[in-house]
Amino acid sequence: MAVKIQSDELHQVLVLSPPSVFTSLESQFQNRFQFLKPWDSNLPLLQFLISNAQSVRACLVTPGDGLAVSSAILDCLPSLKFVVTASAGVDHLNVAELRRRGVAIAYAGNLFSQDVADMAVGLLIDVLRNVSAGDRFVRQGLWATQMDFSLGLKLTGKRIGIVGLGKIGSEVAKRLEGFGCRISYNSRTKKPLVPYSHYSNVHELATNCDVLIICSSLTEETRHLINREVMVALGKDGVIINVGRGAIIDEKAMIEYLIQGEIKGAGLDVFEDEPEIPKQLFNLDNVVLSPHVAVTTTESIAGLIELALENLEAFFSNKPLVSPFLD
Ligand SMILES: O=CC(=O)O
């Protein structure tokens, strides 16, 4: 659906993060909004904001660029009333501080859920059936000379533990039911209408599953939720898939356990200190690595731009936001 232009006025919007999905598709915002881009200036960020952004009311941010929307930044933006993030997760925003300052937040909501769920299943099949490892084996010319390519593991019938049964987790469950898997989940409270087994304790979930799929958001409660004890409970044939946030897993412990064979394998789209990846992971054939792209498809990015435009239009027209982040 095309966004209707409400007025001829060109609203200024600060793009806080360095060149991103928003700036690569800037032409779609033109005639409606004018981007203010700090990185085009030689001034340090805060100085740029003090000199140029005093009247800016809205800004766009993307996660994963190491730039948290800190109090120091907000202090330089006295007129800011609206932040749009290009993400479903909001762990890069200081939500409490934004709330305190009366700044509204719009986010991607459920826009990416199906794509992320597809990726989780893709990573799981890859880890279990050695898809990427097989690709390396063939490309390296080893097929004709070596007959010992490792056996994969069957997906059908696997006991899947979903950590965080929100929209993404539910989409993962739906897909894996189709593969004949048995689904359980961990969340604070049991969901009344859900047919899957509920474990309020992630350790118990791991004890009763072959695979853990991390779909939750990163909060102080979920940081390092998947720790050594949970990995030991998952066991030597256990597989971990992470499409949530890197820091939900104790990454150092996981790498140690992957090397020692204490868990079987992992499929990882997110990392604790991304885009910095621990080098030990590069040598592990039982790990599939992905550069935090579970959310990004051509279709999802088109949807994201449309959503950002609709949210900006709603904000500047004093209408309800299309995808407000409400906690
Ligand atoms: O990880 C990506 C997102 O939070 O949208």
The ligand as an SDF file (V2000), in Angstrom:
LIG
                    3D

  5  4  0  0  0  0  0  0  0  0999 V2000
   17.6490   -9.2120   14.3820 O   0  0  0  0  0  0  0  0  0  0  0  0
   16.9790   -8.4580   13.7900 C   0  0  0  0  0  0  0  0  0  0  0  0
   15.8580   -7.7660   14.3460 C   0  0  0  0  0  0  0  0  0  0  0  0
   15.7830   -7.6310   15.5720 O   0  0  0  0  0  0  0  0  0  0  0  0
   15.0200   -7.3260   13.5690 O   0  0  0  0  0  0  0  0  0  0  0  0
  1  2  2  0
  2  3  1  0
  3  4  2  0
  3  5  1  0
M  END
$$$$
